[in-house]
């Protein structure tokens, strides 16, 4: 049973500005038909008793707690920068006027 015909695929390809002809058109029509038949199979599965989920596995917050730790000093950052005008780091201009 064909769910989609080559004529429909050709029309959609034309709307999408795709040139499909001959064997490529037949091949794509067959592949799309297989996909749509599989979707119909999935729609036939009774899911009334299945509770909606956003993920198949239970998820927990995996973030670690924030902890203070040592960081570079301002002088060290300015010293490492490719261009600097202490106490600032120079960066290329990205906003045009």
QUILINCOR-V614873 format. One record per helix or strand. SS is the DSSP state (h for helix, s for strand). FROM is the first residue (numbers start at 1). TO is the last residue. If there is no record, write none. Layout:
ss=SS from=FROM to=TO
ss=SS from=FROM to=TO
This chain:
ss=h from=6 to=15
ss=h from=22 to=43
ss=h from=74 to=80
ss=s from=84 to=85
ss=s from=88 to=89
